[in-house]
Amino acid sequence: MSGDLHGRVCMVTGATGGMGRAISTELARRGATMVLLARSPASGEAARNHIVAATGNPRVEVLTADLADQSSIRRLADGFHQRHDQLHVLVNNAGAHFRRRALSVDGIEMHLAVNHLSWFLLTRLLLDSLEAGAPARIVNIGSQSMADTRRVKIRRTPRPATLDLDDLNSEHNFQPMTVYATAKLEMLMCGYALARRLTGTGVTVNTAHPGITATNIVDAISTPVLKPFLGTIKRFLLTPEQGAQAAIHLATAPELETTTGHYFIKQTEAHSPDISYNIAVQEQLWAATSDLVGLPR
Ligand SMILES: NC(=O)c1ccc[n+]([C@@H]2O[C@H](COP(=O)([O-])OP(=O)(O)OC[C@H]3O[C@@H](n4cnc5c(N)ncnc54)[C@H](OP(=O)(O)O)[C@@H]3O)[C@@H](O)[C@H]2O)c1
């Protein structure tokens, strides 16, 4: 895939703000037909207007879904299939952090529902379109928080996310930052497993940590003690446009045409937590995740 995306269809989830809007703007600037995934028609329309005005590219469509709701994701995939036969880039960017344990309409803990199950279900429902569009790329936005779940990293010993396959829904143990990071670890590991399954199809899947970026999720993650200083802190973080570079690189760099099943921090390939490379655990997680979204293993 070259930098020129004319004739290419790209979908970005969480396209209404933060990095998602910046990623979508850049892909539109390069000529892609954009499909923005928004939670509401109003926020989708606002993002569409912004992107068309910024790029002059009128080929910007909006589909709406609540990614915490599996039936909504299934309708979204149907809506995409009604409009397009092919998908060339899918950026699974949407993500969220929750202070308290809450359940989705499907009875799933919200971090698990939004940060892991949603991309897994959506991507598998769109695999036919991705394979029809090959060479095609799936770009997952992960988080390096999986390597150290502490919000304030003043002590030396990192606290990596762990995986409890018997408690994926965090019924017995809920610490918000840990559960967020665990969902990102699950996304990464199922991405590795998906890359194996897509061998020979021309569809790649890679995961990137974008860097700490000044977006709404930083407000959601910050402790009450940090809140008064957030305005100042955010000035030292990446801008959404800078944070978007990691996804844009994975989505478009010609040298990554066949690169699949890798983890990047910003634009550099990186080592992910040791547990993530355990194929037996990846496969157990794949099976459990498939069960949770009602798809064959
Ligand atoms: N910012 C960082 O430092 C950082 C670091 C590492 C990884 N990340 C990851 O980067 C990705 C982008 O986040 P961001 O930093 O740009 O934060 P953001 O500004 O909060 O953007 C999150 C996006 O996800 C959407 N979203 C959340 N829940 C949704 C749902 N149930 N249904 C549909 N859409 C939903 C939001 O839509 P609404 O506008 O409707 O809420 C928003 O468009 C996330 O996956 C995040 O975990 C961020």
The ligand as an SDF file (V2000), in Angstrom:
LIG
                    3D

 48 52  0  0  0  0  0  0  0  0999 V2000
   -4.3180    8.8400   24.8790 N   0  0  0  0  0  0  0  0  0  0  0  0
   -3.3630    8.0180   25.2620 C   0  0  0  0  0  0  0  0  0  0  0  0
   -2.3900    8.3970   25.9280 O   0  0  0  0  0  0  0  0  0  0  0  0
   -3.4250    6.5750   24.8490 C   0  0  0  0  0  0  0  0  0  0  0  0
   -2.3310    5.7450   25.1410 C   0  0  0  0  0  0  0  0  0  0  0  0
   -2.3680    4.4130   24.7570 C   0  0  0  0  0  0  0  0  0  0  0  0
   -3.4650    3.9380   24.0580 C   0  0  0  0  0  0  0  0  0  0  0  0
   -4.5310    4.7620   23.8100 N   0  0  0  0  0  0  0  0  0  0  0  0
   -5.6680    4.2120   23.0560 C   0  0  0  0  0  0  0  0  0  0  0  0
   -5.8840    5.0400   21.9280 O   0  0  0  0  0  0  0  0  0  0  0  0
   -7.2290    4.8460   21.4570 C   0  0  0  0  0  0  0  0  0  0  0  0
   -7.8490    6.1940   21.1280 C   0  0  0  0  0  0  0  0  0  0  0  0
   -8.0970    6.8850   22.3280 O   0  0  0  0  0  0  0  0  0  0  0  0
   -7.8750    8.4410   22.5060 P   0  0  0  0  0  0  0  0  0  0  0  0
   -6.6640    8.6010   23.2980 O   0  0  0  0  0  0  0  0  0  0  0  0
   -7.9750    9.1520   21.1990 O   0  0  0  0  0  0  0  0  0  0  0  0
   -9.1160    8.7920   23.4630 O   0  0  0  0  0  0  0  0  0  0  0  0
  -10.5260    9.4810   23.2320 P   0  0  0  0  0  0  0  0  0  0  0  0
  -10.3430   10.8550   22.7470 O   0  0  0  0  0  0  0  0  0  0  0  0
  -11.2540    9.2580   24.5010 O   0  0  0  0  0  0  0  0  0  0  0  0
  -11.1900    8.6440   22.0480 O   0  0  0  0  0  0  0  0  0  0  0  0
  -11.8500    7.4230   22.2570 C   0  0  0  0  0  0  0  0  0  0  0  0
  -12.8000    7.1730   21.1120 C   0  0  0  0  0  0  0  0  0  0  0  0
  -13.4530    5.9070   21.3270 O   0  0  0  0  0  0  0  0  0  0  0  0
  -14.8580    6.0990   21.1930 C   0  0  0  0  0  0  0  0  0  0  0  0
  -15.6240    5.1610   22.0190 N   0  0  0  0  0  0  0  0  0  0  0  0
  -15.4520    4.8690   23.3400 C   0  0  0  0  0  0  0  0  0  0  0  0
  -16.4150    4.0170   23.7470 N   0  0  0  0  0  0  0  0  0  0  0  0
  -17.1950    3.7510   22.6740 C   0  0  0  0  0  0  0  0  0  0  0  0
  -18.3490    2.9670   22.4610 C   0  0  0  0  0  0  0  0  0  0  0  0
  -18.9130    2.2490   23.4510 N   0  0  0  0  0  0  0  0  0  0  0  0
  -18.9080    2.9360   21.2370 N   0  0  0  0  0  0  0  0  0  0  0  0
  -18.3830    3.6530   20.2240 C   0  0  0  0  0  0  0  0  0  0  0  0
  -17.2900    4.4370   20.3490 N   0  0  0  0  0  0  0  0  0  0  0  0
  -16.7060    4.4860   21.5620 C   0  0  0  0  0  0  0  0  0  0  0  0
  -15.0920    7.5170   21.6650 C   0  0  0  0  0  0  0  0  0  0  0  0
  -16.3450    7.9490   21.2090 O   0  0  0  0  0  0  0  0  0  0  0  0
  -17.1940    9.0830   22.0140 P   0  0  0  0  0  0  0  0  0  0  0  0
  -16.6220   10.3740   21.5070 O   0  0  0  0  0  0  0  0  0  0  0  0
  -18.6010    8.8490   21.6090 O   0  0  0  0  0  0  0  0  0  0  0  0
  -16.9450    8.8570   23.4710 O   0  0  0  0  0  0  0  0  0  0  0  0
  -13.8990    8.2230   21.0320 C   0  0  0  0  0  0  0  0  0  0  0  0
  -14.1810    8.5370   19.6750 O   0  0  0  0  0  0  0  0  0  0  0  0
   -7.9430    4.0740   22.5620 C   0  0  0  0  0  0  0  0  0  0  0  0
   -8.0470    2.7100   22.1920 O   0  0  0  0  0  0  0  0  0  0  0  0
   -7.0140    4.2150   23.7620 C   0  0  0  0  0  0  0  0  0  0  0  0
   -7.1520    3.1310   24.6490 O   0  0  0  0  0  0  0  0  0  0  0  0
   -4.5350    6.0570   24.1810 C   0  0  0  0  0  0  0  0  0  0  0  0
  1  2  1  0
  2  3  2  0
  2  4  1  0
  4  5  1  0
  4 48  2  0
  5  6  2  0
  6  7  1  0
  7  8  2  0
  8  9  1  0
  8 48  1  0
  9 10  1  0
  9 46  1  0
 10 11  1  0
 11 12  1  0
 11 44  1  0
 12 13  1  0
 13 14  1  0
 14 15  2  0
 14 16  1  0
 14 17  1  0
 17 18  1  0
 18 19  2  0
 18 20  1  0
 18 21  1  0
 21 22  1  0
 22 23  1  0
 23 24  1  0
 23 42  1  0
 24 25  1  0
 25 26  1  0
 25 36  1  0
 26 27  1  0
 26 35  1  0
 27 28  2  0
 28 29  1  0
 29 30  1  0
 29 35  2  0
 30 31  1  0
 30 32  2  0
 32 33  1  0
 33 34  2  0
 34 35  1  0
 36 37  1  0
 36 42  1  0
 37 38  1  0
 38 39  2  0
 38 40  1  0
 38 41  1  0
 42 43  1  0
 44 45  1  0
 44 46  1  0
 46 47  1  0
M  CHG  2   8   1  16  -1
M  END
$$$$
